[in-house]
Amino acid sequence: MTDQTEIIVTLLKELIDKNGPEYLLEKPYDAYKELNRYMGADNAVTAAMLCFLVSGLVSDAEKGCEPEELSKAIQKKCCFNKKMSDLLSKIFCVLYSEGNKTEWKAKDSEGLSEFLKQEHTFRWEGCSVWDAGNGTVDCYYDADMILKPTKEAGKTDGLKSMLKKNPFVTADAIYKFYEKELCKYLDHEFEEYCTCDDYYQPVVEDFELEYDVKAWAKKNGFNVISCNGNGRDDGYEPKFRRGW
């Protein structure tokens, strides 16, 4: 392969490694833009690449076919000359080599498997405001939780949707997904707790953190290992003072 061909193959493989096996088929223009960033907009090969990507011929290369056969299909569908068709055929036959396909197959759901093996520490910092009309109280709660995922954690609708888009998603990305979901849930519960009564100031220290974490964990397929938190408020702050 020429240096240019090697660079293109490397860039395309990196895109698939990061975004999943269907990326070139589902996001052909995004892939083309990424190639342009490195190769330059005036590069003839990357310009031809866009036509190839939107043609759907990626599927033929992915399934496996002879370079000569793929080149003829490119000439017919994209109307390129033999030289350009041969070059594109070579790029995609190398990209979808047996070695790369074996590597991608091994990566399928690898991140999920890694995530399910570990305990995970989540940090939540909640805040809310109790408003009595003539005054407010700023409420805060900080918590650290250690949760262990079960197999059910890999079956929630949100995660399944995420894995469908990209089965190569990493364990760290899955952790961040669940961290966001847990914090969003606790934010809602804390807001409800602090604002449920217009006449009685909330006792922030009594927020039932453990109860809410267990409820979320049960719904999302986690076991609670530990759960610790502290609540506080800044005291009552009048909105106005009568002048004498």
RODO-2510 file (C-alpha; in nm, 4 decimals, decimal comma):
residues 244
     n   res          X          Y          Z
     1     m     0,0000     0,0000     0,0000
     2     t     0,1075     0,3577    -0,0612
     3     d     0,1477     0,5915     0,2331
     4     q    -0,1815     0,7628     0,1451
     5     t    -0,3688     0,4323     0,1306
     6     e    -0,2259     0,3231     0,4656
     7     i    -0,3298     0,6526     0,6260
     8     i    -0,6860     0,6211     0,4936
     9     v    -0,7178     0,2594     0,6117
    10     t    -0,5846     0,3580     0,9541
    11     l    -0,8259     0,6524     0,9823
    12     l    -1,1253     0,4429     0,8770
    13     k    -1,0342     0,1690     1,1243
    14     e    -1,0050     0,4258     1,4036
    15     l    -1,3526     0,5566     1,3178
    16     i    -1,4988     0,2064     1,3349
    17     d    -1,3109     0,1268     1,6573
    18     k    -1,4561     0,4398     1,8182
    19     n    -1,8075     0,4458     1,6746
    20     g    -1,8991     0,0845     1,6021
    21     p    -1,9143    -0,1484     1,3016
    22     e    -2,2069     0,0231     1,1285
    23     y    -2,0598     0,3732     1,1412
    24     l    -1,9481     0,3939     0,7784
    25     l    -2,2888     0,2742     0,6589
    26     e    -2,4978     0,4922     0,8895
    27     k    -2,2814     0,8064     0,8973
    28     p    -2,1074     0,8209     0,5572
    29     y    -2,0872     1,2006     0,5438
    30     d    -1,9511     1,2230     0,8987
    31     a    -1,6829     0,9705     0,8049
    32     y    -1,6023     1,1717     0,4928
    33     k    -1,5655     1,4923     0,6980
    34     e    -1,3276     1,3162     0,9363
    35     l    -1,1158     1,1992     0,6424
    36     n    -1,1100     1,5527     0,5045
    37     r    -0,9747     1,6847     0,8330
    38     y    -0,6609     1,4752     0,7863
    39     m    -0,6310     1,4404     0,4096
    40     g    -0,7509     1,7826     0,2944
    41     a    -1,0631     1,8816     0,1025
    42     d    -0,8779     1,8823    -0,2304
    43     n    -0,7734     1,5176    -0,2022
    44     a    -0,9156     1,3222    -0,4973
    45     v    -0,9333     0,9919    -0,3089
    46     t    -1,1370     1,1282    -0,0171
    47     a    -1,3711     1,3011    -0,2632
    48     a    -1,4257     0,9663    -0,4374
    49     m    -1,4620     0,8037    -0,0972
    50     l    -1,7842     0,9963    -0,0272
    51     c    -1,9485     0,8535    -0,3374
    52     f    -1,8365     0,5053    -0,2363
    53     l    -1,9643     0,5423     0,1195
    54     v    -2,3122     0,6621     0,0187
    55     s    -2,3386     0,3957    -0,2533
    56     g    -2,3902     0,1175     0,0024
    57     l    -2,0964    -0,0819    -0,1329
    58     v    -1,9457    -0,0832     0,2158
    59     s    -2,1794    -0,3757     0,2860
    60     d    -2,0207    -0,5763     0,0034
    61     a    -1,6723    -0,5099     0,1360
    62     e    -1,7792    -0,5920     0,4914
    63     k    -1,9283    -0,9263     0,3896
    64     g    -1,6111    -1,0131     0,2006
    65     c    -1,5477    -1,0197    -0,1733
    66     e    -1,2545    -1,0342    -0,4112
    67     p    -1,0801    -0,6999    -0,4831
    68     e    -1,1419    -0,7360    -0,8570
    69     e    -1,5111    -0,8048    -0,8005
    70     l    -1,5478    -0,5029    -0,5711
    71     s    -1,3585    -0,2810    -0,8187
    72     k    -1,6024    -0,3736    -1,0962
    73     a    -1,8971    -0,2959    -0,8692
    74     i    -1,7444     0,0453    -0,7896
    75     q    -1,6922     0,1206    -1,1598
    76     k    -2,0537     0,0331    -1,2305
    77     k    -2,2191     0,2107    -0,9373
    78     c    -1,9904     0,5112    -0,8877
    79     c    -1,8787     0,5589    -1,2501
    80     f    -1,5094     0,5816    -1,1570
    81     n    -1,2290     0,4742    -1,3877
    82     k    -1,0497     0,1468    -1,3218
    83     k    -0,7537     0,3102    -1,1483
    84     m    -0,9670     0,4860    -0,8851
    85     s    -1,1962     0,1828    -0,8465
    86     d    -0,8993    -0,0460    -0,7912
    87     l    -0,7613     0,1914    -0,5271
    88     l    -1,0918     0,2125    -0,3365
    89     s    -1,1331    -0,1629    -0,3625
    90     k    -0,7872    -0,2165    -0,2156
    91     i    -0,8565     0,0241     0,0716
    92     f    -1,1778    -0,1480     0,1761
    93     c    -1,0554    -0,5023     0,1259
    94     v    -0,7644    -0,4227     0,3594
    95     l    -0,9970    -0,2439     0,6034
    96     y    -1,2303    -0,5438     0,6199
    97     s    -0,9551    -0,8024     0,6397
    98     e    -1,0186    -1,1182     0,8401
    99     g    -0,7843    -0,9911     1,1086
   100     n    -0,9782    -0,6676     1,1579
   101     k    -1,3145    -0,8436     1,1489
   102     t    -1,1944    -1,0901     1,4125
   103     e    -1,0762    -0,7989     1,6288
   104     w    -1,4106    -0,6196     1,5951
   105     k    -1,6041    -0,9351     1,6752
   106     a    -1,4013    -0,9732     1,9969
   107     k    -1,4750    -0,6096     2,0887
   108     d    -1,8510    -0,6574     2,0522
   109     s    -1,9997    -0,5874     2,4007
   110     e    -1,6504    -0,6110     2,5536
   111     g    -1,7118    -0,2851     2,7402
   112     l    -2,0333    -0,4187     2,8902
   113     s    -1,8631    -0,7376     3,0076
   114     e    -1,5883    -0,5345     3,1730
   115     f    -1,8411    -0,3011     3,3365
   116     l    -2,0441    -0,5884     3,4829
   117     k    -1,7376    -0,7398     3,6529
   118     q    -1,6613    -0,4388     3,8717
   119     e    -1,8013    -0,2434     4,1639
   120     h    -1,8498     0,1239     4,0827
   121     t    -1,8315     0,4337     4,3006
   122     f    -2,0799     0,7055     4,2125
   123     r    -2,0695     1,0608     4,3428
   124     w    -2,3779     1,2807     4,3696
   125     e    -2,4014     1,6455     4,4712
   126     g    -2,7616     1,7584     4,5056
   127     c    -2,9031     2,1064     4,5529
   128     s    -3,2517     2,2504     4,5837
   129     v    -3,4263     2,5625     4,7130
   130     w    -3,7205     2,5647     4,9541
   131     d    -3,9241     2,8781     4,8907
   132     a    -4,1689     2,9957     5,1571
   133     g    -4,2772     3,2985     4,9597
   134     n    -4,1194     3,5535     5,1919
   135     g    -3,7914     3,3657     5,2270
   136     t    -3,5810     3,0776     5,0989
   137     v    -3,3520     2,8023     5,2219
   138     d    -3,0726     2,6664     5,0004
   139     c    -3,0467     2,2889     5,0502
   140     y    -2,7491     2,0651     4,9684
   141     y    -2,6687     1,6959     4,9870
   142     d    -2,3461     1,5141     4,9014
   143     a    -2,3238     1,1369     4,8690
   144     d    -2,0881     0,8563     4,7723
   145     m    -2,2361     0,5236     4,6669
   146     i    -2,0718     0,1946     4,5740
   147     l    -2,2890    -0,0246     4,3522
   148     k    -2,2261    -0,3631     4,1918
   149     p    -2,4059    -0,4294     3,8621
   150     t    -2,5844    -0,7589     3,7992
   151     k    -2,6555    -0,9039     3,4555
   152     e    -2,9843    -0,7122     3,4600
   153     a    -2,7879    -0,3866     3,4426
   154     g    -2,7024    -0,4773     3,0844
   155     k    -3,0681    -0,5124     2,9880
   156     t    -3,2141    -0,1714     3,0664
   157     d    -3,3794     0,0057     2,7737
   158     g    -3,1425     0,3018     2,7831
   159     l    -2,8288     0,0897     2,7764
   160     k    -2,9659    -0,1457     2,5099
   161     s    -3,0327     0,1557     2,2895
   162     m    -2,6789     0,2798     2,3533
   163     l    -2,5258    -0,0593     2,2671
   164     k    -2,7398    -0,0895     1,9557
   165     k    -2,5890     0,2331     1,8249
   166     n    -2,2367     0,1254     1,9178
   167     p    -2,1625    -0,2249     2,0538
   168     f    -1,8000    -0,1160     2,0975
   169     v    -1,8950     0,1307     2,3716
   170     t    -1,6392     0,1252     2,6540
   171     a    -1,6894     0,0335     3,0196
   172     d    -1,6097     0,3942     3,1091
   173     a    -1,8834     0,5233     2,8779
   174     i    -2,1324     0,2812     3,0371
   175     y    -2,0229     0,3992     3,3826
   176     k    -2,0828     0,7622     3,2825
   177     f    -2,4236     0,6688     3,1415
   178     y    -2,5334     0,5122     3,4701
   179     e    -2,3744     0,7896     3,6751
   180     k    -2,5820     1,0430     3,4824
   181     e    -2,8986     0,8347     3,5232
   182     l    -2,8483     0,7907     3,8983
   183     c    -2,7699     1,1580     3,9586
   184     k    -3,0708     1,2638     3,7535
   185     y    -3,2928     1,0337     3,9621
   186     l    -3,1532     1,1616     4,2925
   187     d    -3,1815     1,5233     4,1759
   188     h    -3,5524     1,4666     4,1167
   189     e    -3,6081     1,2908     4,4489
   190     f    -3,4167     1,5574     4,6412
   191     e    -3,6122     1,8355     4,4708
   192     e    -3,9380     1,6628     4,5602
   193     y    -3,8256     1,6161     4,9218
   194     c    -3,7161     1,9764     4,9701
   195     t    -4,0138     2,1430     4,8036
   196     c    -4,3048     1,9155     4,8977
   197     d    -4,4305     2,1389     5,1802
   198     d    -4,4698     2,5152     5,1405
   199     y    -4,5040     2,5781     5,5138
   200     y    -4,2427     2,3588     5,6825
   201     q    -3,8740     2,3975     5,6159
   202     p    -3,7198     2,0647     5,5044
   203     v    -3,4837     1,8822     5,7391
   204     v    -3,2159     1,8193     5,4776
   205     e    -3,0228     1,5784     5,7005
   206     d    -3,3245     1,3450     5,7018
   207     f    -3,3359     1,2991     5,3242
   208     e    -3,3809     0,9235     5,2691
   209     l    -3,0788     0,8711     5,0494
   210     e    -3,0423     0,4989     5,1132
   211     y    -3,4082     0,4302     5,0371
   212     d    -3,3909     0,6165     4,7049
   213     v    -3,0596     0,4609     4,6014
   214     k    -3,1957     0,1118     4,6732
   215     a    -3,5073     0,1878     4,4698
   216     w    -3,2998     0,3056     4,1719
   217     a    -3,0579     0,0132     4,2057
   218     k    -3,3385    -0,2420     4,2076
   219     k    -3,4959    -0,0926     3,8962
   220     n    -3,1661    -0,0767     3,7063
   221     g    -3,0062    -0,4080     3,8068
   222     f    -2,7546    -0,3079     4,0738
   223     n    -2,6771    -0,4241     4,4258
   224     v    -2,5971    -0,1551     4,6826
   225     i    -2,2619    -0,2167     4,8531
   226     s    -2,2492     0,1069     5,0514
   227     c    -2,4270     0,4398     5,0607
   228     n    -2,3136     0,7436     5,2606
   229     g    -2,4179     1,1057     5,2472
   230     n    -2,4553     1,4329     5,4342
   231     g    -2,7136     1,7064     5,4027
   232     r    -2,6963     2,0713     5,4990
   233     d    -2,8660     2,4044     5,4396
   234     d    -2,7638     2,7692     5,4486
   235     g    -3,0437     2,8711     5,6832
   236     y    -3,3509     3,0817     5,6254
   237     e    -3,2915     3,3900     5,4120
   238     p    -3,5726     3,6534     5,4101
   239     k    -3,6609     3,7997     5,0722
   240     f    -3,7354     4,1402     5,2247
   241     r    -3,7099     4,3280     5,5529
   242     r    -3,9627     4,5779     5,6812
   243     g    -3,8188     4,9246     5,7070
   244     w    -3,8826     5,1216     6,0265
***
